[in-house]
Amino acid sequence: MKNRLRELRAARRWSQADLADRCQVSRQAINAIETERYDPSLPLAFTIADVFGLTIEEIFRPDRTETTGDPA
């Protein structure tokens, strides 16, 4: 899943640890989400959106290059 997390965090001059504290997760979790190695759970996505005052859709986008196996 694509995301704007790094961009949004940098605009606020927050470190990964700062954002992690606000979301009550580890810095490693934030790093994994930013580098797209991990997709956050829905509750965590809502928390992240709340921290930035945005909707989930304004932060996260599906990766259109992933194959769904269903052409329809």
Buried (B, 14 or more C-beta within 10 A) or exposed (E): BEBBBBEBBEEEEBEBEBBBBBBEBEBEBBBBBBEEEBBBEEEBBEBBBEBBEBEBEEBBEEEEEEEEEEEE
